[in-house]
Amino acid sequence: DGMRYTLSQDGVKWSESRLFDVEPKVKKWWRMLRTPLSLIKESDGTYTMFFTAFDVNFGTLSKVKLKMVH
C-alpha cells in the first residue's frame, strides 16, 4: 500500500502525482489508507505525517515518520 502526493511552491502549479510505499516499513494493520492530513518537519530531518486509515470495522487517525530520499 502507498500514498500519492503532489508538491507546489505557490499553491497554484502542482507537480505530477508521486507514490511512496508505506507497507514495507510499517506492519500493515489497515485495509485502506485514506487521506494524508499533514507533513511536519522534525528537527532530525524526518517528517511526521498524520493520515486516516480504515480497517474492517473502524476508521482512525494514524501517524508515520518519513525520511525523504532524493
All heavy atoms as TSV, in Angstrom:
chain	resi	resn	atom	element	x	y	z
A	1	ASP	N	N	0.837	-1.186	0.000
A	1	ASP	CA	C	0.000	0.000	0.000
A	1	ASP	C	C	0.870	1.232	0.000
A	1	ASP	O	O	1.950	1.248	0.574
A	1	ASP	CB	C	-0.888	0.042	1.232
A	1	ASP	CG	C	-2.111	-0.846	1.108
A	1	ASP	OD1	O	-2.503	-1.146	-0.024
A	1	ASP	OD2	O	-2.651	-1.224	2.141
A	2	GLY	N	N	0.370	2.272	-0.582
A	2	GLY	CA	C	1.108	3.513	-0.619
A	2	GLY	C	C	0.173	4.699	-0.654
A	2	GLY	O	O	-1.041	4.552	-0.698
A	3	MET	N	N	0.765	5.876	-0.626
A	3	MET	CA	C	0.008	7.121	-0.715
A	3	MET	C	C	0.588	7.948	-1.839
A	3	MET	O	O	1.788	7.917	-2.083
A	3	MET	CB	C	0.096	7.906	0.578
A	3	MET	CG	C	-0.703	7.343	1.674
A	3	MET	SD	S	-0.852	8.569	2.967
A	3	MET	CE	C	-1.930	7.706	4.062
A	4	ARG	N	N	-0.271	8.693	-2.468
A	4	ARG	CA	C	0.152	9.604	-3.524
A	4	ARG	C	C	0.227	11.017	-2.969
A	4	ARG	O	O	-0.505	11.375	-2.054
A	4	ARG	CB	C	-0.812	9.554	-4.696
A	4	ARG	CG	C	-0.761	8.226	-5.391
A	4	ARG	CD	C	-1.275	8.317	-6.812
A	4	ARG	NE	N	-0.876	7.134	-7.530
A	4	ARG	CZ	C	0.265	6.989	-8.202
A	4	ARG	NH1	N	1.115	7.990	-8.261
A	4	ARG	NH2	N	0.554	5.871	-8.813
A	5	TYR	N	N	1.132	11.804	-3.539
A	5	TYR	CA	C	1.255	13.199	-3.130
A	5	TYR	C	C	1.692	14.042	-4.313
A	5	TYR	O	O	2.215	13.526	-5.299
A	5	TYR	CB	C	2.237	13.348	-1.961
A	5	TYR	CG	C	3.668	13.060	-2.337
A	5	TYR	CD1	C	4.529	14.099	-2.689
A	5	TYR	CD2	C	4.164	11.765	-2.343
A	5	TYR	CE1	C	5.840	13.841	-3.040
A	5	TYR	CE2	C	5.478	11.499	-2.680
A	5	TYR	CZ	C	6.307	12.539	-3.029
A	5	TYR	OH	O	7.605	12.282	-3.375
A	6	THR	N	N	1.461	15.339	-4.217
A	6	THR	CA	C	1.955	16.310	-5.185
A	6	THR	C	C	2.611	17.449	-4.417
A	6	THR	O	O	2.384	17.614	-3.215
A	6	THR	CB	C	0.820	16.874	-6.065
A	6	THR	OG1	O	-0.118	17.531	-5.238
A	6	THR	CG2	C	0.133	15.772	-6.856
A	7	LEU	N	N	3.411	18.225	-5.102
A	7	LEU	CA	C	4.125	19.337	-4.480
A	7	LEU	C	C	3.805	20.632	-5.209
A	7	LEU	O	O	3.579	20.629	-6.420
A	7	LEU	CB	C	5.633	19.097	-4.531
A	7	LEU	CG	C	6.137	17.820	-3.865
A	7	LEU	CD1	C	7.608	17.608	-4.167
A	7	LEU	CD2	C	5.895	17.866	-2.379
A	8	SER	N	N	3.803	21.737	-4.465
A	8	SER	CA	C	3.573	23.047	-5.055
A	8	SER	C	C	4.349	24.094	-4.279
A	8	SER	O	O	4.376	24.071	-3.049
A	8	SER	CB	C	2.084	23.395	-5.023
A	8	SER	OG	O	1.882	24.714	-5.485
A	9	GLN	N	N	4.976	25.001	-5.004
A	9	GLN	CA	C	5.663	26.126	-4.372
A	9	GLN	C	C	4.708	27.298	-4.113
A	9	GLN	O	O	4.927	28.091	-3.219
A	9	GLN	CB	C	6.817	26.611	-5.260
A	9	GLN	CG	C	7.926	25.608	-5.420
A	9	GLN	CD	C	8.688	25.394	-4.119
A	9	GLN	OE1	O	8.919	26.338	-3.356
A	9	GLN	NE2	N	9.089	24.173	-3.872
A	10	ASP	N	N	3.649	27.395	-4.935
A	10	ASP	CA	C	2.765	28.551	-4.847
A	10	ASP	C	C	1.293	28.211	-4.613
A	10	ASP	O	O	0.459	29.105	-4.498
A	10	ASP	CB	C	2.893	29.405	-6.109
A	10	ASP	CG	C	2.522	28.645	-7.378
A	10	ASP	OD1	O	1.982	27.523	-7.291
A	10	ASP	OD2	O	2.773	29.182	-8.472
A	11	GLY	N	N	0.937	26.934	-4.542
A	11	GLY	CA	C	-0.443	26.540	-4.347
A	11	GLY	C	C	-1.292	26.614	-5.604
A	11	GLY	O	O	-2.489	26.343	-5.563
A	12	VAL	N	N	-0.679	26.984	-6.723
A	12	VAL	CA	C	-1.395	27.081	-7.995
A	12	VAL	C	C	-0.885	26.014	-8.970
A	12	VAL	O	O	-1.667	25.268	-9.545
A	12	VAL	CB	C	-1.236	28.490	-8.615
A	12	VAL	CG1	C	-1.898	28.576	-9.981
A	12	VAL	CG2	C	-1.811	29.547	-7.669
A	13	LYS	N	N	0.417	25.967	-9.156
A	13	LYS	CA	C	1.032	24.976	-10.045
A	13	LYS	C	C	1.479	23.787	-9.211
A	13	LYS	O	O	2.179	23.949	-8.210
A	13	LYS	CB	C	2.241	25.580	-10.761
A	13	LYS	CG	C	1.902	26.734	-11.645
A	13	LYS	CD	C	3.151	27.328	-12.253
A	13	LYS	CE	C	2.909	28.788	-12.540
A	13	LYS	NZ	N	4.056	29.621	-12.270
A	14	TRP	N	N	1.096	22.556	-9.638
A	14	TRP	CA	C	1.370	21.353	-8.874
A	14	TRP	C	C	2.178	20.369	-9.697
A	14	TRP	O	O	2.026	20.293	-10.917
A	14	TRP	CB	C	0.056	20.708	-8.425
A	14	TRP	CG	C	-0.640	21.550	-7.411
A	14	TRP	CD1	C	-1.490	22.579	-7.659
A	14	TRP	CD2	C	-0.503	21.462	-6.000
A	14	TRP	NE1	N	-1.906	23.140	-6.483
A	14	TRP	CE2	C	-1.320	22.471	-5.444
A	14	TRP	CE3	C	0.219	20.639	-5.148
A	14	TRP	CZ2	C	-1.435	22.669	-4.077
A	14	TRP	CZ3	C	0.096	20.841	-3.777
A	14	TRP	CH2	C	-0.721	21.841	-3.261
A	15	SER	N	N	3.027	19.602	-9.034
A	15	SER	CA	C	3.820	18.573	-9.705
A	15	SER	C	C	2.933	17.388	-10.091
A	15	SER	O	O	1.781	17.294	-9.659
A	15	SER	CB	C	4.934	18.074	-8.770
A	15	SER	OG	O	4.361	17.346	-7.685
A	16	GLU	N	N	3.487	16.492	-10.875
A	16	GLU	CA	C	2.807	15.232	-11.152
A	16	GLU	C	C	2.654	14.459	-9.852
A	16	GLU	O	O	3.472	14.597	-8.933
A	16	GLU	CB	C	3.623	14.399	-12.147
A	16	GLU	CG	C	3.660	14.979	-13.553
A	16	GLU	CD	C	2.302	14.941	-14.224
A	16	GLU	OE1	O	1.582	13.935	-14.075
A	16	GLU	OE2	O	1.963	15.928	-14.900
A	17	SER	N	N	1.659	13.632	-9.776
A	17	SER	CA	C	1.429	12.793	-8.600
A	17	SER	C	C	2.573	11.785	-8.445
A	17	SER	O	O	3.032	11.206	-9.420
A	17	SER	CB	C	0.101	12.058	-8.782
A	17	SER	OG	O	-0.112	11.161	-7.745
A	18	ARG	N	N	3.039	11.602	-7.209
A	18	ARG	CA	C	4.093	10.634	-6.902
A	18	ARG	C	C	3.572	9.667	-5.846
A	18	ARG	O	O	2.710	10.016	-5.051
A	18	ARG	CB	C	5.334	11.340	-6.367
A	18	ARG	CG	C	5.922	12.313	-7.344
A	18	ARG	CD	C	7.082	13.041	-6.720
A	18	ARG	NE	N	7.536	14.103	-7.600
A	18	ARG	CZ	C	8.503	14.934	-7.307
A	18	ARG	NH1	N	9.121	14.854	-6.142
A	18	ARG	NH2	N	8.856	15.869	-8.138
A	19	LEU	N	N	4.131	8.471	-5.822
A	19	LEU	CA	C	3.699	7.433	-4.886
A	19	LEU	C	C	4.832	7.108	-3.926
A	19	LEU	O	O	5.984	6.973	-4.343
A	19	LEU	CB	C	3.305	6.164	-5.650
A	19	LEU	CG	C	2.921	4.960	-4.794
A	19	LEU	CD1	C	1.570	5.177	-4.132
A	19	LEU	CD2	C	2.891	3.703	-5.640
A	20	PHE	N	N	4.536	7.000	-2.640
A	20	PHE	CA	C	5.514	6.431	-1.713
A	20	PHE	C	C	4.874	5.232	-1.045
A	20	PHE	O	O	3.699	5.220	-0.705
A	20	PHE	CB	C	6.080	7.445	-0.713
A	20	PHE	CG	C	5.114	7.962	0.304
A	20	PHE	CD1	C	4.916	7.278	1.497
A	20	PHE	CD2	C	4.440	9.140	0.097
A	20	PHE	CE1	C	4.044	7.755	2.438
A	20	PHE	CE2	C	3.560	9.627	1.045
A	20	PHE	CZ	C	3.360	8.932	2.213
A	21	ASP	N	N	5.679	4.200	-0.895
A	21	ASP	CA	C	5.212	2.924	-0.368
A	21	ASP	C	C	5.376	2.921	1.143
A	21	ASP	O	O	6.458	3.163	1.655
A	21	ASP	CB	C	6.014	1.798	-1.003
A	21	ASP	CG	C	5.349	0.451	-0.857
A	21	ASP	OD1	O	4.194	0.405	-0.423
A	21	ASP	OD2	O	6.002	-0.543	-1.190
A	22	VAL	N	N	4.316	2.659	1.874
A	22	VAL	CA	C	4.334	2.670	3.334
A	22	VAL	C	C	4.563	1.270	3.888
A	22	VAL	O	O	5.291	1.080	4.853
A	22	VAL	CB	C	3.003	3.235	3.883
A	22	VAL	CG1	C	2.958	3.151	5.388
A	22	VAL	CG2	C	2.798	4.662	3.417
A	23	GLU	N	N	3.972	0.283	3.262
A	23	GLU	CA	C	3.906	-1.057	3.846
A	23	GLU	C	C	5.241	-1.742	4.143
A	23	GLU	O	O	5.354	-2.396	5.175
A	23	GLU	CB	C	3.048	-1.962	2.967
A	23	GLU	CG	C	2.739	-3.267	3.649
A	23	GLU	CD	C	1.768	-4.108	2.850
A	23	GLU	OE1	O	1.046	-3.571	2.013
A	23	GLU	OE2	O	1.763	-5.309	3.086
A	24	PRO	N	N	6.266	-1.638	3.322
A	24	PRO	CA	C	7.487	-2.383	3.665
A	24	PRO	C	C	8.102	-1.973	5.006
A	24	PRO	O	O	8.786	-2.749	5.649
A	24	PRO	CB	C	8.459	-2.056	2.539
A	24	PRO	CG	C	7.629	-1.546	1.442
A	24	PRO	CD	C	6.401	-0.948	2.059
A	25	LYS	N	N	7.863	-0.745	5.433
A	25	LYS	CA	C	8.466	-0.233	6.666
A	25	LYS	C	C	7.523	-0.261	7.863
A	25	LYS	O	O	7.949	-0.143	8.992
A	25	LYS	CB	C	8.951	1.204	6.463
A	25	LYS	CG	C	9.931	1.362	5.341
A	25	LYS	CD	C	11.224	0.679	5.667
A	25	LYS	CE	C	12.211	0.878	4.547
A	25	LYS	NZ	N	13.425	0.162	4.723
A	26	VAL	N	N	6.233	-0.386	7.630
A	26	VAL	CA	C	5.236	-0.365	8.693
A	26	VAL	C	C	4.406	-1.633	8.583
A	26	VAL	O	O	3.900	-1.947	7.509
A	26	VAL	CB	C	4.305	0.871	8.552
A	26	VAL	CG1	C	3.233	0.868	9.618
A	26	VAL	CG2	C	5.118	2.160	8.590
A	27	LYS	N	N	4.262	-2.355	9.685
A	27	LYS	CA	C	3.423	-3.557	9.670
A	27	LYS	C	C	1.983	-3.157	9.355
A	27	LYS	O	O	1.387	-2.336	10.047
A	27	LYS	CB	C	3.486	-4.271	11.007
A	27	LYS	CG	C	2.714	-5.566	11.006
A	27	LYS	CD	C	2.836	-6.285	12.325
A	27	LYS	CE	C	1.992	-7.548	12.267
A	27	LYS	NZ	N	1.957	-8.233	13.532
A	28	LYS	N	N	1.433	-3.724	8.305
A	28	LYS	CA	C	0.111	-3.326	7.827
A	28	LYS	C	C	-0.982	-3.804	8.776
A	28	LYS	O	O	-1.106	-4.984	9.038
A	28	LYS	CB	C	-0.129	-3.888	6.427
A	28	LYS	CG	C	-1.431	-3.440	5.834
A	28	LYS	CD	C	-1.593	-3.951	4.423
A	28	LYS	CE	C	-2.940	-3.548	3.866
A	28	LYS	NZ	N	-3.119	-4.013	2.507
A	29	TRP	N	N	-1.783	-2.873	9.287
A	29	TRP	CA	C	-2.932	-3.187	10.121
A	29	TRP	C	C	-4.223	-2.694	9.468
A	29	TRP	O	O	-5.303	-3.029	9.883
A	29	TRP	CB	C	-2.808	-2.558	11.502
A	29	TRP	CG	C	-2.656	-1.075	11.459
A	29	TRP	CD1	C	-1.484	-0.381	11.485
A	29	TRP	CD2	C	-3.691	-0.103	11.349
A	29	TRP	NE1	N	-1.725	0.963	11.398
A	29	TRP	CE2	C	-3.083	1.162	11.311
A	29	TRP	CE3	C	-5.080	-0.172	11.286
A	29	TRP	CZ2	C	-3.799	2.347	11.212
A	29	TRP	CZ3	C	-5.807	1.007	11.175
A	29	TRP	CH2	C	-5.154	2.241	11.149
A	30	TRP	N	N	-4.100	-1.867	8.423
A	30	TRP	CA	C	-5.238	-1.244	7.785
A	30	TRP	C	C	-5.675	-2.029	6.553
A	30	TRP	O	O	-4.951	-2.811	5.997
A	30	TRP	CB	C	-4.887	0.185	7.362
A	30	TRP	CG	C	-3.721	0.212	6.424
A	30	TRP	CD1	C	-3.751	0.046	5.064
A	30	TRP	CD2	C	-2.353	0.388	6.757
A	30	TRP	NE1	N	-2.497	0.114	4.545
A	30	TRP	CE2	C	-1.613	0.324	5.562
A	30	TRP	CE3	C	-1.679	0.601	7.948
A	30	TRP	CZ2	C	-0.233	0.454	5.538
A	30	TRP	CZ3	C	-0.301	0.727	7.910
A	30	TRP	CH2	C	0.403	0.651	6.717
A	31	ARG	N	N	-6.884	-1.747	6.155
A	31	ARG	CA	C	-7.400	-2.296	4.914
A	31	ARG	C	C	-7.323	-1.253	3.805
A	31	ARG	O	O	-7.150	-1.583	2.647
A	31	ARG	CB	C	-8.852	-2.703	5.130
A	31	ARG	CG	C	-9.322	-3.712	4.167
A	31	ARG	CD	C	-10.605	-4.270	4.701
A	31	ARG	NE	N	-10.514	-5.695	4.524
A	31	ARG	CZ	C	-11.538	-6.452	4.271
A	31	ARG	NH1	N	-12.734	-5.940	4.246
A	31	ARG	NH2	N	-11.372	-7.720	4.087
A	32	MET	N	N	-7.477	0.028	4.186
A	32	MET	CA	C	-7.454	1.092	3.196
A	32	MET	C	C	-6.815	2.345	3.791
A	32	MET	O	O	-7.265	2.840	4.820
A	32	MET	CB	C	-8.889	1.396	2.750
A	32	MET	CG	C	-8.988	2.462	1.715
A	32	MET	SD	S	-10.662	2.716	1.036
A	32	MET	CE	C	-11.739	2.481	2.418
A	33	LEU	N	N	-5.746	2.830	3.171
A	33	LEU	CA	C	-5.187	4.130	3.533
A	33	LEU	C	C	-6.057	5.191	2.904
A	33	LEU	O	O	-6.549	5.020	1.799
A	33	LEU	CB	C	-3.766	4.272	2.991
A	33	LEU	CG	C	-2.707	3.406	3.632
A	33	LEU	CD1	C	-1.379	3.597	2.914
A	33	LEU	CD2	C	-2.560	3.709	5.089
A	34	ARG	N	N	-6.218	6.294	3.594
A	34	ARG	CA	C	-7.097	7.328	3.060
A	34	ARG	C	C	-6.370	8.652	2.890
A	34	ARG	O	O	-5.518	8.783	2.057
A	34	ARG	CB	C	-8.322	7.486	3.962
A	34	ARG	CG	C	-9.281	6.341	3.895
A	34	ARG	CD	C	-9.940	6.271	2.548
A	34	ARG	NE	N	-10.626	7.518	2.299
A	34	ARG	CZ	C	-11.696	7.661	1.599
A	34	ARG	NH1	N	-12.253	6.637	1.055
A	34	ARG	NH2	N	-12.234	8.832	1.423
A	35	THR	N	N	-6.652	9.602	3.737
A	35	THR	CA	C	-6.271	10.982	3.498
A	35	THR	C	C	-5.046	11.392	4.309
A	35	THR	O	O	-5.082	11.372	5.535
A	35	THR	CB	C	-7.444	11.906	3.886
A	35	THR	OG1	O	-8.615	11.440	3.241
A	35	THR	CG2	C	-7.163	13.328	3.499
A	36	PRO	N	N	-3.943	11.785	3.643
A	36	PRO	CA	C	-2.840	12.394	4.381
A	36	PRO	C	C	-3.289	13.775	4.871
A	36	PRO	O	O	-3.909	14.529	4.128
A	36	PRO	CB	C	-1.710	12.513	3.363
A	36	PRO	CG	C	-2.291	12.206	2.039
A	36	PRO	CD	C	-3.660	11.657	2.225
A	37	LEU	N	N	-3.018	14.082	6.132
A	37	LEU	CA	C	-3.525	15.315	6.729
A	37	LEU	C	C	-2.449	16.350	7.008
A	37	LEU	O	O	-2.757	17.526	7.146
A	37	LEU	CB	C	-4.254	14.984	8.037
A	37	LEU	CG	C	-5.428	14.027	7.874
A	37	LEU	CD1	C	-5.932	13.588	9.236
A	37	LEU	CD2	C	-6.529	14.659	7.058
A	38	SER	N	N	-1.211	15.935	7.144
A	38	SER	CA	C	-0.151	16.893	7.443
A	38	SER	C	C	1.195	16.276	7.139
A	38	SER	O	O	1.337	15.055	7.045
A	38	SER	CB	C	-0.195	17.309	8.907
A	38	SER	OG	O	0.065	16.182	9.723
A	39	LEU	N	N	2.181	17.142	6.993
A	39	LEU	CA	C	3.575	16.719	6.845
A	39	LEU	C	C	4.386	17.704	7.672
A	39	LEU	O	O	4.562	18.860	7.281
A	39	LEU	CB	C	3.998	16.740	5.378
A	39	LEU	CG	C	5.316	16.077	5.054
A	39	LEU	CD1	C	5.278	14.593	5.393
A	39	LEU	CD2	C	5.657	16.265	3.591
A	40	ILE	N	N	4.842	17.272	8.838
A	40	ILE	CA	C	5.502	18.153	9.800
A	40	ILE	C	C	6.990	17.840	9.821
A	40	ILE	O	O	7.392	16.709	10.106
A	40	ILE	CB	C	4.909	17.952	11.209
A	40	ILE	CG1	C	3.399	18.213	11.176
A	40	ILE	CG2	C	5.623	18.840	12.220
A	40	ILE	CD1	C	2.667	17.689	12.384
A	41	LYS	N	N	7.812	18.849	9.514
A	41	LYS	CA	C	9.265	18.660	9.515
A	41	LYS	C	C	9.768	18.609	10.953
A	41	LYS	O	O	9.460	19.490	11.764
A	41	LYS	CB	C	9.955	19.785	8.759
A	41	LYS	CG	C	11.431	19.521	8.573
A	41	LYS	CD	C	12.070	20.548	7.666
A	41	LYS	CE	C	13.509	20.174	7.428
A	41	LYS	NZ	N	14.159	21.093	6.498
A	42	GLU	N	N	10.538	17.575	11.265
A	42	GLU	CA	C	11.115	17.405	12.601
A	42	GLU	C	C	12.566	17.878	12.611
A	42	GLU	O	O	13.201	17.995	11.558
A	42	GLU	CB	C	11.032	15.932	13.020
A	42	GLU	CG	C	9.630	15.344	12.970
A	42	GLU	CD	C	8.672	15.930	13.998
A	42	GLU	OE1	O	9.102	16.707	14.872
A	42	GLU	OE2	O	7.478	15.616	13.916
A	43	SER	N	N	13.119	18.121	13.779
A	43	SER	CA	C	14.478	18.661	13.898
A	43	SER	C	C	15.555	17.692	13.424
A	43	SER	O	O	16.653	18.112	13.078
A	43	SER	CB	C	14.752	19.073	15.347
A	43	SER	OG	O	14.654	17.944	16.204
A	44	ASP	N	N	15.250	16.380	13.364
A	44	ASP	CA	C	16.244	15.398	12.923
A	44	ASP	C	C	16.221	15.166	11.415
A	44	ASP	O	O	16.883	14.270	10.902
A	44	ASP	CB	C	16.051	14.070	13.659
A	44	ASP	CG	C	14.721	13.398	13.354
A	44	ASP	OD1	O	13.906	13.966	12.590
A	44	ASP	OD2	O	14.493	12.303	13.879
A	45	GLY	N	N	15.456	15.981	10.671
A	45	GLY	CA	C	15.407	15.855	9.222
A	45	GLY	C	C	14.321	14.911	8.716
A	45	GLY	O	O	14.125	14.774	7.522
A	46	THR	N	N	13.599	14.245	9.615
A	46	THR	CA	C	12.485	13.392	9.209
A	46	THR	C	C	11.197	14.216	9.208
A	46	THR	O	O	11.200	15.386	9.595
A	46	THR	CB	C	12.327	12.186	10.162
A	46	THR	OG1	O	12.024	12.669	11.479
A	46	THR	CG2	C	13.582	11.331	10.193
A	47	TYR	N	N	10.120	13.590	8.778
A	47	TYR	CA	C	8.806	14.227	8.765
A	47	TYR	C	C	7.814	13.320	9.465
A	47	TYR	O	O	7.890	12.097	9.332
A	47	TYR	CB	C	8.327	14.469	7.331
A	47	TYR	CG	C	9.151	15.494	6.603
A	47	TYR	CD1	C	10.350	15.142	6.000
A	47	TYR	CD2	C	8.739	16.814	6.519
A	47	TYR	CE1	C	11.116	16.072	5.325
A	47	TYR	CE2	C	9.496	17.760	5.848
A	47	TYR	CZ	C	10.688	17.378	5.253
A	47	TYR	OH	O	11.442	18.302	4.589
A	48	THR	N	N	6.889	13.909	10.189
A	48	THR	CA	C	5.779	13.168	10.764
A	48	THR	C	C	4.547	13.462	9.915
A	48	THR	O	O	4.255	14.628	9.640
A	48	THR	CB	C	5.517	13.585	12.219
A	48	THR	OG1	O	6.675	13.275	12.988
A	48	THR	CG2	C	4.318	12.854	12.801
A	49	MET	N	N	3.872	12.399	9.478
A	49	MET	CA	C	2.663	12.556	8.685
A	49	MET	C	C	1.496	11.903	9.416
A	49	MET	O	O	1.585	10.742	9.806
A	49	MET	CB	C	2.800	11.915	7.312
A	49	MET	CG	C	1.560	12.152	6.453
A	49	MET	SD	S	1.634	11.356	4.855
A	49	MET	CE	C	1.391	9.651	5.336
A	50	PHE	N	N	0.432	12.664	9.622
A	50	PHE	CA	C	-0.821	12.123	10.143
A	50	PHE	C	C	-1.711	11.793	8.956
A	50	PHE	O	O	-1.715	12.517	7.956
A	50	PHE	CB	C	-1.505	13.127	11.069
A	50	PHE	CG	C	-0.766	13.315	12.364
A	50	PHE	CD1	C	0.196	14.300	12.503
A	50	PHE	CD2	C	-1.035	12.489	13.439
A	50	PHE	CE1	C	0.880	14.471	13.691
A	50	PHE	CE2	C	-0.350	12.654	14.643
A	50	PHE	CZ	C	0.608	13.636	14.760
A	51	PHE	N	N	-2.469	10.704	9.055
A	51	PHE	CA	C	-3.346	10.288	7.966
A	51	PHE	C	C	-4.503	9.473	8.526
A	51	PHE	O	O	-4.441	8.998	9.658
A	51	PHE	CB	C	-2.581	9.462	6.928
A	51	PHE	CG	C	-2.014	8.174	7.459
A	51	PHE	CD1	C	-2.708	6.983	7.317
A	51	PHE	CD2	C	-0.785	8.153	8.101
A	51	PHE	CE1	C	-2.187	5.791	7.808
A	51	PHE	CE2	C	-0.259	6.971	8.585
A	51	PHE	CZ	C	-0.963	5.784	8.442
A	52	THR	N	N	-5.552	9.343	7.743
A	52	THR	CA	C	-6.648	8.474	8.133
A	52	THR	C	C	-6.478	7.125	7.457
A	52	THR	O	O	-5.947	7.031	6.352
A	52	THR	CB	C	-8.023	9.070	7.753
A	52	THR	OG1	O	-8.062	9.305	6.355
A	52	THR	CG2	C	-8.282	10.354	8.510
A	53	ALA	N	N	-6.915	6.084	8.145
A	53	ALA	CA	C	-6.854	4.721	7.619
A	53	ALA	C	C	-8.036	3.942	8.179
A	53	ALA	O	O	-8.553	4.262	9.247
A	53	ALA	CB	C	-5.547	4.047	8.019
A	54	PHE	N	N	-8.437	2.925	7.451
A	54	PHE	CA	C	-9.608	2.144	7.837
A	54	PHE	C	C	-9.299	0.659	7.842
A	54	PHE	O	O	-8.586	0.160	6.983
A	54	PHE	CB	C	-10.777	2.413	6.884
A	54	PHE	CG	C	-11.308	3.806	7.012
A	54	PHE	CD1	C	-10.718	4.850	6.332
A	54	PHE	CD2	C	-12.384	4.070	7.825
A	54	PHE	CE1	C	-11.196	6.140	6.465
A	54	PHE	CE2	C	-12.874	5.358	7.959
A	54	PHE	CZ	C	-12.271	6.404	7.274
A	55	ASP	N	N	-9.848	-0.034	8.829
A	55	ASP	CA	C	-9.835	-1.489	8.886
A	55	ASP	C	C	-11.271	-1.928	8.599
A	55	ASP	O	O	-12.100	-1.121	8.215
A	55	ASP	CB	C	-9.370	-1.951	10.273
A	55	ASP	CG	C	-8.943	-3.408	10.289
A	55	ASP	OD1	O	-9.137	-4.095	9.270
A	55	ASP	OD2	O	-8.431	-3.863	11.317
A	56	VAL	N	N	-11.590	-3.160	8.827
A	56	VAL	CA	C	-12.931	-3.661	8.537
A	56	VAL	C	C	-13.996	-2.918	9.335
A	56	VAL	O	O	-15.014	-2.497	8.800
A	56	VAL	CB	C	-13.020	-5.175	8.820
A	56	VAL	CG1	C	-14.432	-5.678	8.607
A	56	VAL	CG2	C	-12.037	-5.940	7.955
A	57	ASN	N	N	-13.766	-2.716	10.624
A	57	ASN	CA	C	-14.804	-2.186	11.500
A	57	ASN	C	C	-14.584	-0.769	12.016
A	57	ASN	O	O	-15.413	-0.266	12.754
A	57	ASN	CB	C	-14.971	-3.107	12.711
A	57	ASN	CG	C	-15.445	-4.483	12.294
A	57	ASN	OD1	O	-16.336	-4.604	11.476
A	57	ASN	ND2	N	-14.830	-5.510	12.836
A	58	PHE	N	N	-13.467	-0.146	11.695
A	58	PHE	CA	C	-13.226	1.175	12.265
A	58	PHE	C	C	-12.328	2.020	11.378
A	58	PHE	O	O	-11.584	1.518	10.552
A	58	PHE	CB	C	-12.610	1.059	13.663
A	58	PHE	CG	C	-11.225	0.469	13.656
A	58	PHE	CD1	C	-10.116	1.300	13.625
A	58	PHE	CD2	C	-11.025	-0.905	13.692
A	58	PHE	CE1	C	-8.836	0.764	13.615
A	58	PHE	CE2	C	-9.747	-1.437	13.691
A	58	PHE	CZ	C	-8.649	-0.602	13.651
A	59	GLY	N	N	-12.410	3.330	11.593
A	59	GLY	CA	C	-11.504	4.283	10.974
A	59	GLY	C	C	-10.735	4.981	12.068
A	59	GLY	O	O	-11.235	5.132	13.181
A	60	THR	N	N	-9.535	5.401	11.774
A	60	THR	CA	C	-8.726	6.014	12.820
A	60	THR	C	C	-7.755	7.035	12.239
A	60	THR	O	O	-7.437	7.009	11.053
A	60	THR	CB	C	-7.939	4.935	13.597
A	60	THR	OG1	O	-7.277	5.547	14.698
A	60	THR	CG2	C	-6.931	4.249	12.724
A	61	LEU	N	N	-7.290	7.916	13.090
A	61	LEU	CA	C	-6.218	8.831	12.766
A	61	LEU	C	C	-4.916	8.126	13.125
A	61	LEU	O	O	-4.793	7.586	14.220
A	61	LEU	CB	C	-6.356	10.129	13.569
A	61	LEU	CG	C	-5.263	11.160	13.366
A	61	LEU	CD1	C	-5.291	11.698	11.941
A	61	LEU	CD2	C	-5.427	12.292	14.367
A	62	SER	N	N	-3.976	8.122	12.221
A	62	SER	CA	C	-2.711	7.424	12.433
A	62	SER	C	C	-1.556	8.338	12.084
A	62	SER	O	O	-1.744	9.415	11.533
A	62	SER	CB	C	-2.652	6.183	11.549
A	62	SER	OG	O	-3.725	5.320	11.839
A	63	LYS	N	N	-0.344	7.907	12.400
A	63	LYS	CA	C	0.829	8.695	12.004
A	63	LYS	C	C	1.952	7.764	11.615
A	63	LYS	O	O	2.024	6.606	12.040
A	63	LYS	CB	C	1.267	9.637	13.105
A	63	LYS	CG	C	1.994	9.021	14.253
A	63	LYS	CD	C	2.484	10.094	15.202
A	63	LYS	CE	C	3.302	9.472	16.315
A	63	LYS	NZ	N	3.898	10.468	17.177
A	64	VAL	N	N	2.842	8.305	10.797
A	64	VAL	CA	C	4.024	7.578	10.361
A	64	VAL	C	C	5.164	8.581	10.278
A	64	VAL	O	O	4.942	9.776	10.021
A	64	VAL	CB	C	3.795	6.866	9.005
A	64	VAL	CG1	C	3.572	7.852	7.881
A	64	VAL	CG2	C	4.915	5.914	8.683
A	65	LYS	N	N	6.369	8.152	10.541
A	65	LYS	CA	C	7.550	9.009	10.427
A	65	LYS	C	C	8.206	8.696	9.101
A	65	LYS	O	O	8.414	7.526	8.754
A	65	LYS	CB	C	8.527	8.747	11.571
A	65	LYS	CG	C	9.607	9.798	11.662
A	65	LYS	CD	C	10.320	9.749	12.979
A	65	LYS	CE	C	9.623	10.593	13.966
A	65	LYS	NZ	N	10.233	11.798	14.406
A	66	LEU	N	N	8.540	9.724	8.316
A	66	LEU	CA	C	9.100	9.569	6.979
A	66	LEU	C	C	10.449	10.241	6.877
A	66	LEU	O	O	10.721	11.218	7.562
A	66	LEU	CB	C	8.176	10.230	5.952
A	66	LEU	CG	C	6.727	9.783	5.942
A	66	LEU	CD1	C	5.909	10.725	5.080
A	66	LEU	CD2	C	6.623	8.369	5.449
A	67	LYS	N	N	11.273	9.729	5.983
A	67	LYS	CA	C	12.533	10.382	5.638
A	67	LYS	C	C	12.566	10.512	4.124
A	67	LYS	O	O	12.406	9.523	3.411
A	67	LYS	CB	C	13.730	9.577	6.125
A	67	LYS	CG	C	15.029	10.274	5.850
A	67	LYS	CD	C	16.195	9.572	6.484
A	67	LYS	CE	C	17.458	10.366	6.261
A	67	LYS	NZ	N	18.606	9.722	6.888
A	68	MET	N	N	12.729	11.729	3.644
A	68	MET	CA	C	12.777	11.977	2.208
A	68	MET	C	C	14.159	11.628	1.688
A	68	MET	O	O	15.169	12.043	2.259
A	68	MET	CB	C	12.479	13.449	1.896
A	68	MET	CG	C	11.176	13.917	2.439
A	68	MET	SD	S	9.824	13.162	1.541
A	68	MET	CE	C	8.449	13.974	2.291
A	69	VAL	N	N	14.188	10.866	0.599
A	69	VAL	CA	C	15.446	10.492	-0.046
A	69	VAL	C	C	15.339	10.899	-1.517
A	69	VAL	O	O	14.371	10.550	-2.185
A	69	VAL	CB	C	15.685	8.962	0.063
A	69	VAL	CG1	C	16.964	8.577	-0.645
A	69	VAL	CG2	C	15.705	8.540	1.512
A	70	HIS	N	N	16.317	11.629	-1.992
A	70	HIS	CA	C	16.290	12.093	-3.390
A	70	HIS	C	C	16.871	11.039	-4.293
A	70	HIS	O	O	17.807	10.394	-4.031
A	70	HIS	CB	C	17.081	13.383	-3.547
A	70	HIS	CG	C	16.489	14.511	-2.773
A	70	HIS	ND1	N	15.426	15.246	-3.220
A	70	HIS	CD2	C	16.778	15.002	-1.544
A	70	HIS	CE1	C	15.113	16.157	-2.319
A	70	HIS	NE2	N	15.909	16.030	-1.286
